[in-house]
Amino acid sequence: MEFHRNPIPVMLGGNFVTCPQCTSSSFRLSRLRTKDLERLALFQYPVRCRQCHRRTYAGFPLALMLWQADKVRKQQREHETGR
């Protein structure tokens, strides 16, 4: 059985977090780059919109939530391929 990624809209504090370009509310973590160190010091983490692929920054609560969701997706994929 193939695992499909279903984007889940991101909510923080009762409000949807949206992309500044396409207004999508579906994000994933982006890879860290050297230039991100300044933003990390400000407690902002790079994220990427799943719709338009724009890279932007989000607060650590959102990044932590995305990290946990990615961890669950990886476990589901491993479970599906292990059958």
Secondary structure, DSSP 8 states (H G I E B T S, - for coil): ----------EETTEE---TTT----EEE----GGGHHHHHTTEEEEEETTT--EEEEEHHHHHHHHHHHHHHHHHHHHHHT-
